[in-house]
Amino acid sequence: MPSGVRAVRNVCSPHCSRAVRLTALTVALMLATGCSSTWSRWRPNGWHADYSAAETRMAESGSEMLIFFRAVDQDRPDPTFDAMRSAPLKQQTAKYVRCSLYRSYEPDRRYVAQYGVDRAPALIVVHGDGTYHARTGLTSAAQISEFLAAAQPPGEKPVLNPHIPRDVYYVWHSSLESAETAAQKTGQSILIVYDRWWSRDRRKLEKLLGHREVYSRFAGMAHCRPGSILGGDHQSMARFGVMNLPALVVVHSDGSHQVLELPTSYEAIVRFADRAHPTGGAATSTAAVAQ
């Protein structure tokens, strides 16, 4: 019996109501069967508690993200956060994916540093095009409202840090057309994965893509896995010159692309991702087979 279920049986006395026992058992089963990622995405008071979950929700919804970088921990009084929870600001911030980060947590400090923030309290609005507006020292509801009203895209370009720890969570488009539409809105590059359904290679590739070192390099791209159980997207494979599967393709906003066929290790994918990272100039299309 899973340890979580044993714990519930020990805690719930015969006097517990049936509803309480069922709720506790459900929670235990979620934890025991690997649903911790769902658990971590819960949003107390409508605010995500970590940037990975907020980034995922932003990618899924197409909304802008509002980050509140807090000077104090969650269990201590915070006048700025109290102002954020006022009725007018609740209404004004409802359109955002909201994320609360903490100065006391080092990865959170590294995350907000991408947006030019080095002290708290601070607010950051991340727009759909990847640019941002940030302001530190906001304390009153009037100041916050004024900042949000003025934070219209385009803003400043962040200095992204690929080494920030993130939960691995790809948001896959099932067609290249869908991925291209999403990428055009944000100016992102596209990661395309070509593989065969139900193959051993597909399972191996899943593990390679699941490495944090790999995901951190692809997190800021639109993710695409074209094709279906009936077959691959041969038209787009021909477009990019893909001959051997599995293969990865990175397509940039200027139309250039790089191809990696038959990746054998996550290190090979990391090297490919670093080479394929846009440098600001018009890159030429290249192709490689992993060694």
Disulfide bonds with the S-S distance in Angstrom:
none
